[in-house]
Amino acid sequence: MDPKAMLDDLNGQLETLRKELLEMERTFNQKKEQFIRVQGAVEALSLVDGVAPEEGAAAEAPAPEAPPVTPEVS
């Protein structure tokens, strides 16, 4: 395989991986937002009912951290 073909192949892989990572990051952020909303609902309902959240319940679990930002490839 000549260097030009190898470079084209690697650039194609790079673009595909970049797209996959961006999609995974979007999915992660959506799930994180959903987690925070459900956690807030559990806390709110617990306060309304006057019942403390169960031990180990989502109300006590910390929100997941965002993944490290990947550098943009031009």
MDTraj code that builds the backbone (N, CA, C; nanometers):
import mdtraj as md
import numpy as np

residues = "MET ASP PRO LYS ALA MET LEU ASP ASP LEU ASN GLY GLN LEU GLU THR LEU ARG LYS GLU LEU LEU GLU MET GLU ARG THR PHE ASN GLN LYS LYS GLU GLN PHE ILE ARG VAL GLN GLY ALA VAL GLU ALA LEU SER LEU VAL ASP GLY VAL ALA PRO GLU GLU GLY ALA ALA ALA GLU ALA PRO ALA PRO GLU ALA PRO PRO VAL THR PRO GLU VAL SER".split()
xyz = np.array([
    [0.0853, -0.1178, 0.0000],
    [0.0000, 0.0000, 0.0000],
    [0.0899, 0.1241, 0.0000],
    [0.0638, 0.2131, -0.0899],
    [0.1482, 0.3319, -0.0990],
    [0.1092, 0.4336, 0.0101],
    [0.1982, 0.5274, 0.0402],
    [0.1730, 0.6242, 0.1482],
    [0.0452, 0.7060, 0.1290],
    [0.0119, 0.7420, 0.0044],
    [-0.1099, 0.8212, -0.0203],
    [-0.2347, 0.7396, 0.0155],
    [-0.2373, 0.6146, -0.0228],
    [-0.3519, 0.5285, 0.0081],
    [-0.3633, 0.5073, 0.1587],
    [-0.2493, 0.4881, 0.2244],
    [-0.2496, 0.4701, 0.3700],
    [-0.3028, 0.5956, 0.4393],
    [-0.2581, 0.7114, 0.3920],
    [-0.3029, 0.8376, 0.4503],
    [-0.4528, 0.8565, 0.4297],
    [-0.5020, 0.8264, 0.3108],
    [-0.6460, 0.8366, 0.2836],
    [-0.7250, 0.7436, 0.3744],
    [-0.6747, 0.6213, 0.3915],
    [-0.7416, 0.5242, 0.4781],
    [-0.7436, 0.5729, 0.6229],
    [-0.6320, 0.6217, 0.6711],
    [-0.6239, 0.6702, 0.8091],
    [-0.7124, 0.7931, 0.8301],
    [-0.7175, 0.8813, 0.7323],
    [-0.8054, 0.9983, 0.7428],
    [-0.9514, 0.9558, 0.7468],
    [-0.9863, 0.8547, 0.6701],
    [-1.1225, 0.8019, 0.6736],
    [-1.1556, 0.7429, 0.8095],
    [-1.0634, 0.6663, 0.8664],
    [-1.0829, 0.6098, 1.0002],
    [-1.0967, 0.7206, 1.1045],
    [-1.0145, 0.8220, 1.0901],
    [-1.0167, 0.9344, 1.1837],
    [-1.1529, 1.0028, 1.1825],
    [-1.2063, 1.0276, 1.0649],
    [-1.3365, 1.0938, 1.0514],
    [-1.4481, 1.0062, 1.1080],
    [-1.4435, 0.8768, 1.0797],
    [-1.5444, 0.7847, 1.1310],
    [-1.5422, 0.7810, 1.2835],
    [-1.4241, 0.7721, 1.3409],
    [-1.4111, 0.7695, 1.4874],
    [-1.4565, 0.9010, 1.5501],
    [-1.4252, 1.0109, 1.4851],
    [-1.4670, 1.1412, 1.5366],
    [-1.6193, 1.1491, 1.5417],
    [-1.6852, 1.1044, 1.4346],
    [-1.8319, 1.1057, 1.4304],
    [-1.8905, 1.0150, 1.5382],
    [-1.8319, 0.8973, 1.5558],
    [-1.8801, 0.8039, 1.6578],
    [-1.8659, 0.8639, 1.7975],
    [-1.7520, 0.9265, 1.8235],
    [-1.7290, 0.9870, 1.9552],
    [-1.8263, 1.1013, 1.9820],
    [-1.8528, 1.1829, 1.8819],
    [-1.9481, 1.2927, 1.8991],
    [-2.0873, 1.2396, 1.9288],
    [-2.1277, 1.1334, 1.8598],
    [-2.2586, 1.0734, 1.8838],
    [-2.2655, 1.0129, 2.0240],
    [-2.1580, 0.9476, 2.0661],
    [-2.1535, 0.8905, 2.2008],
    [-2.1620, 1.0011, 2.3070],
    [-2.0961, 1.1120, 2.2815],
    [-2.1002, 1.2239, 2.3750],
    [-2.2417, 1.2816, 2.3839],
    [-2.3099, 1.2933, 2.2692],
    [-2.4487, 1.3420, 2.2691],
    [-2.5380, 1.2473, 2.3496],
    [-2.5217, 1.1193, 2.3283],
    [-2.6013, 1.0200, 2.4007],
    [-2.5729, 1.0278, 2.5496],
    [-2.4456, 1.0397, 2.5857],
    [-2.4076, 1.0510, 2.7268],
    [-2.4741, 1.1724, 2.7896],
    [-2.4689, 1.2856, 2.7214],
    [-2.5271, 1.4079, 2.7762],
    [-2.6786, 1.3960, 2.7921],
    [-2.7449, 1.3295, 2.6977],
    [-2.8894, 1.3087, 2.7095],
    [-2.9217, 1.2215, 2.8304],
    [-2.8457, 1.1145, 2.8489],
    [-2.8683, 1.0253, 2.9629],
    [-2.8378, 1.0960, 3.0946],
    [-2.7357, 1.1797, 3.0948],
    [-2.7011, 1.2543, 3.2152],
    [-2.8142, 1.3499, 3.2530],
    [-2.8697, 1.4201, 3.1539],
    [-2.9819, 1.5112, 3.1799],
    [-3.1029, 1.4338, 3.2313],
    [-3.1290, 1.3187, 3.1715],
    [-3.2411, 1.2348, 3.2159],
    [-3.2186, 1.1897, 3.3613],
    [-3.0981, 1.1502, 3.3938],
    [-3.0633, 1.1084, 3.5293],
    [-3.0884, 1.2218, 3.6287],
    [-3.0457, 1.3415, 3.5944],
    [-3.0614, 1.4558, 3.6841],
    [-3.2094, 1.4889, 3.7031],
    [-3.2894, 1.4803, 3.5953],
    [-3.4332, 1.5067, 3.6079],
    [-3.5002, 1.4036, 3.6988],
    [-3.4689, 1.2769, 3.6795],
    [-3.5290, 1.1719, 3.7626],
    [-3.4832, 1.1877, 3.9072],
    [-3.3565, 1.2187, 3.9267],
    [-3.3041, 1.2398, 4.0614],
    [-3.3785, 1.3547, 4.1296],
    [-3.4011, 1.4636, 4.0570],
    [-3.4748, 1.5773, 4.1124],
    [-3.6179, 1.5411, 4.1453],
    [-3.6808, 1.4616, 4.0596],
    [-3.8185, 1.4186, 4.0857],
    [-3.8252, 1.3324, 4.2103],
    [-3.7300, 1.2436, 4.2293],
    [-3.7263, 1.1585, 4.3491],
    [-3.7102, 1.2450, 4.4736],
    [-3.6207, 1.3406, 4.4681],
    [-3.5995, 1.4291, 4.5834],
    [-3.7248, 1.5115, 4.6129],
    [-3.7881, 1.5653, 4.5078],
    [-3.9078, 1.6475, 4.5263],
    [-4.0218, 1.5655, 4.5862],
    [-4.0443, 1.4465, 4.5343],
    [-4.1507, 1.3623, 4.5872],
    [-4.1206, 1.3182, 4.7297],
    [-3.9957, 1.2970, 4.7598],
    [-3.9578, 1.2597, 4.8961],
    [-3.9888, 1.3737, 4.9928],
    [-3.9656, 1.4966, 4.9502],
    [-3.9940, 1.6123, 5.0350],
    [-4.1446, 1.6311, 5.0520],
    [-4.2208, 1.6107, 4.9446],
    [-4.3656, 1.6263, 4.9501],
    [-4.4270, 1.5219, 5.0438],
    [-4.3812, 1.3999, 5.0319],
    [-4.4331, 1.2916, 5.1151],
    [-4.3776, 1.2948, 5.2566],
    [-4.2751, 1.3731, 5.2783],
    [-4.2120, 1.3784, 5.4094],
    [-4.1334, 1.2527, 5.4418],
    [-4.0978, 1.1809, 5.3375],
    [-4.0229, 1.0567, 5.3551],
    [-3.8815, 1.0793, 5.3048],
    [-3.7855, 1.0355, 5.3845],
    [-3.6466, 1.0468, 5.3415],
    [-3.6212, 0.9458, 5.2311],
    [-3.5416, 0.9815, 5.1311],
    [-3.5098, 0.8858, 5.0255],
    [-3.4415, 0.7623, 5.0837],
    [-3.4650, 0.6479, 5.0217],
    [-3.4039, 0.5246, 5.0690],
    [-3.2531, 0.5332, 5.0582],
    [-3.1850, 0.4599, 5.1468],
    [-3.0401, 0.4563, 5.1407],
    [-2.9974, 0.3958, 5.0088],
    [-2.9004, 0.4580, 4.9435],
    [-2.8529, 0.4086, 4.8151],
    [-2.9434, 0.4459, 4.6991],
    [-3.0452, 0.5240, 4.7243],
    [-3.1368, 0.5631, 4.6174],
    [-3.0697, 0.6641, 4.5260],
    [-3.1326, 0.6888, 4.4140],
    [-3.0754, 0.7804, 4.3146],
    [-3.0554, 0.9207, 4.3711],
    [-3.1356, 0.9575, 4.4722],
    [-3.1240, 1.0913, 4.5290],
    [-2.9879, 1.1133, 4.5933],
    [-2.9238, 1.0058, 4.6341],
    [-2.7935, 1.0191, 4.6991],
    [-2.6778, 0.9965, 4.6031],
    [-2.7066, 0.9427, 4.4864],
    [-2.6012, 0.9127, 4.3904],
    [-2.5568, 1.0410, 4.3210],
    [-2.4271, 1.0621, 4.3099],
    [-2.3797, 1.1811, 4.2380],
    [-2.4048, 1.1660, 4.0889],
    [-2.4229, 1.2780, 4.0235],
    [-2.4420, 1.2763, 3.8780],
    [-2.3120, 1.2315, 3.8121],
    [-2.3205, 1.1580, 3.7018],
    [-2.1995, 1.1157, 3.6323],
    [-2.1251, 1.2359, 3.5766],
    [-1.9947, 1.2215, 3.5682],
    [-1.9133, 1.3305, 3.5155],
    [-1.9123, 1.3252, 3.3638],
    [-1.8937, 1.4407, 3.3053],
    [-1.8861, 1.4485, 3.1594],
    [-1.7537, 1.3881, 3.1136],
    [-1.7529, 1.3268, 2.9948],
    [-1.6276, 1.2722, 2.9435],
    [-1.5337, 1.3855, 2.9059],
    [-1.4055, 1.3572, 2.9011],
    [-1.3116, 1.4623, 2.8611],
    [-1.3398, 1.5061, 2.7183],
    [-1.3176, 1.6323, 2.6927],
    [-1.3445, 1.6885, 2.5607],
    [-1.2374, 1.6408, 2.4641],
    [-1.2828, 1.5907, 2.3499],
    [-1.1896, 1.5446, 2.2488],
    [-1.1493, 1.6616, 2.1596],
    [-1.0253, 1.6680, 2.1193],
    [-0.9828, 1.7785, 2.0351],
    [-1.0485, 1.7704, 1.8983],
    [-1.0819, 1.8849, 1.8445],
    [-1.1424, 1.8932, 1.7116],
    [-1.0355, 1.8626, 1.6070],
    [-1.0743, 1.7848, 1.5087],
    [-0.9848, 1.7529, 1.3996],
    [-1.0292, 1.8295, 1.2775],
    [-0.9364, 1.8976, 1.2151],
    [-0.9754, 1.9768, 1.0976],
    [-0.9406, 1.9069, 0.9703],
])
top = md.Topology()
chain = top.add_chain()
for i, resn in enumerate(residues, 1):
    res = top.add_residue(resn, chain, resSeq=i)
    for name in ("N", "CA", "C"):
        top.add_atom(name, md.element.get_by_symbol(name[0]), res)
traj = md.Trajectory(xyz[None], top)
